[in-house]
Amino acid sequence: MDGTLVDTEPYWQESQVRLVAEHDGTWSREDGDSLIGSGLWHSATVLQQHGVALDEQAIIDRMTDDVLVRIREHLPWRPGARELLRDLRDAGVKTALVTMSIRRMADSIAEAIGFDAFDAVVAGDEVEHAKPHPEAYLTAADLLGVDIASCVAIEDSPTGIASAVAAGAATLGVEHHAPLADDGDFLRHHTLVGVTARDLGHLLQRGRALGTLPEADA
């Protein structure tokens, strides 16, 4: 969601900077970049290590509240993301939002899209293991009632890509704030502009043809 559907990563990083400064800690751009795609509980632990004297849930609630204030002022959509979701819905393709943000944040973004874009939402406070663990994507496939091998995941961070690949989904990496590897078990694309439901179907077929994806159950 953050960085793939909406460009909210700068909002999270601004919140991190403020939190650490309020507790007289030190924080760098590199520290913020290292958390892109990570679960919020991991992020909270790292912030504690940098001097934030709050418990994990308080840190998560504070950051979430900060970002919600910012998105109410301006919600920056990633180019092509909503158009692709609309095309998928029109094509009858089941869709799930898989994010390490907590549920109230995920619901706020999903509602702002303007149409019923997702059949399921898996949020960071609803799984035991955060990305890069595959649990979130496997949970999404279960909720959709489909084999993960029939799914295409779209991610913008190395952590998210690792989660999707480990789950067994065909994965499209759209680089934004975090650099992506030049090679790996995923297809790179510079933007979602012009990407269609048919293109994602071709990606799935390509992965099977190359032998990198398991065949879906009949």
N, C-alpha and C positions, 0 to 999 in steps of 0.2 A: 504494500500500500504506500508507505512513505518512500518516495523516490521513484516509484513505478507508476502509481496512479496519480499521486499528488506530490508536489515538490515541497514537502514539509520538513525535510532534513535540516535546513537552516534554522527553522523554528525550534527543533529539539536542541540543536547545538547552542542557540542563544540561551535557552533555559538552563542548559548545563553550565555555561559560563557564569550566569547570574548566581546560580546555586553555590558554585564553588567560591565565587567572590564574596558572597554573603558570609561564608564560613572561613574566610581568610586562607583558603587553599590556593593551589596553583593548578592551572588548566591550560592546555595548548590546543591548537587546531588539530595536531596529530592525535591527541587524546580523544577529541570528539570524533574524528574520522574513524578511529579504531572501533567505535561502537555502532557504526552504520550497519543495520541489519540484525543487530544483536537483540536478545530478549531484554525487557526492561529490568528484570531482576538482576541480570548480569550488569547492566548499566548502573543500577543503583549501588551495587557492590563496588564497582570501580569508582564511583563518585565518593563513596565513603572513604575509600583508600586515598582520595585526594582532599580529604578534610571535611566533607559534608557530614555534620553530626546529627543526622536524622536516621530513623529506621528505614528499611527498604520501601515499605508501603508508602510512607510519607513522601519519600523522594519521588516515587512513581506517580503519586497523586499530584504532587506539585508540578512535575514536568508536564503531565497530561493536562492539567488546568491551564498552564502557561500556553501550551500549543493550541488548546481549544479557543482561548482568547484570540490568538493570532489568526486562526482560520476563520473565525467569525468576522474578523476585519477584512481578510482577503484569503481566499482558498486558491492556490496556484495549481491548476491541473497540468499534468504532464501531457505534452503534445501527442495527440492520436489515441490516448488511453480511453476516453469516454466513447469516441467514435468506434473503436474496436469492440468495446463492451456492447454497444448498440447493435453492431453487426452480428455479434455472437448471439444476442438475444433474438434478433430477427431470424437467424438461422436455426434457432431451437437448440443451441448448444448449452448444456448445463455449465454454470459458472460458480466458483467459490472465491471469496476473498480470504487470503491466508496472511495474517499479519502478526507481528509480535507486539503491536500496540494493544492496549486493553480494550475490552468490548465496547465501553462507552465511546471511546475514540473511533473505533471501527464503524460503529453504527452511525456516528455523526457524519463521517465521510460518505458512507454508503447512501445515506438519506439525501445528501447534497447532490448526488449525481443527477437526480431529476427523473429517474425511472427505476423500476425494480430490476437492478442490474445483477443481483446475486441470488442463487438458490440457497447458499449457505455461507456463513461467516465463521471462521476459526480465528480466535483472538489469543493474544499471548497469555491472558489469565485463564485460559480454558484448556491448556495443555500442560503436562508435567515437564516436558523437555522443550526448551526453546531451540530455534534454529541455531546452529547447523544440523541439529538432530532432525530426522525425517518425520517425527511424529505429527507435526502440524499438517503436512501435505497428505500423509496417510489418513489422518482424521478427516480432512476435507473430501478425499475420494470416497471414504466410507459414507459420509453424510450425503454425498451426491448419488450414492449407489452405483458407482462405476469402478472399474479396475484402474489402479494408478497408472498402468501401462497404456491406458487410453487417454491420459491427461497430458496437457501442455501447461507448464508453469512459466510465468513471466517474472523475472527477477532483475534487480539492479545492483545487488551487492554480492561479493564473494560468499558471505555467510548464507544468504538466501539461496544462491545457486547451489551451494553444497547441500543444503537441506532438500531442495527439489530433486537433485541428481541422486542423492542417497535414497530418496523415496522411490525412485524409478520412473519419474515423469520426464517426458521430453521437455527440455528447458531452453528458453529463449532469454539470453542475457542482454539487457539494454543498459549500457554503461551511462552513469550520470555522475554522482558525487564520488563514488568509490571506484578505483581502477579495477578492471576485470582482467583475468589472465588471458594471454594471447591464444592459449590452447586449453582444451578441457572437454568434458563430455556435455557441451552445450553449444548452441548456435548463438553467435553475436549479431546484434543489429544496433545501429546507431540511434534509432528512433522508432516509435510505434506509428508514426504518421504514415498512412497508406497501408498499414498491415491489416489484413482481413481474416475472417474466420477460415476462408479457403487457404490462406497462407499458413495458418496454424495446422490445418490438416495436412498440408504438404510437409511441414516440419516433422510431424509425427511419422509420416510415411518414410521420410528420408532417414530418420533415426533407425527405423526397423530395417530398412534396406542396407544400412551400414553395419547392422548387427550390434548396435549400441543400446537398443531397447528390447525388453522382452516382449513377446507377443501377448496381447491382451487375451484374457479368458474369453471363450466363446459365449 
